[in-house]
Amino acid sequence: MLNAPLRIMIYTNAVGKAVFFIERPSDQFSAFENKEISKAGVSLGQKVTALLRVLQVLVPEGLSEK
């Protein structure tokens, strides 16, 4: 994730709950119009999804889709 061009935000919403936001890697990596890079974006989204599930954190809708 250190070299991935993705924005990540963690913030507290209006009711005091923590919110995790990440740009969908598959969307960002597909912009390079390279099949291998696009596959890496899909894989990264799946890995972030798996990590959030292990941490028992709500997975943002659509994170690992595509």
Secondary structure, 3 states (H helix, E strand, C coil): CCCCCCCEEEEECCCCCEEEEECCHHHHHHCCCCHHHHHHHHHHHHHHHHHHHHCCCCCCCCCCCC
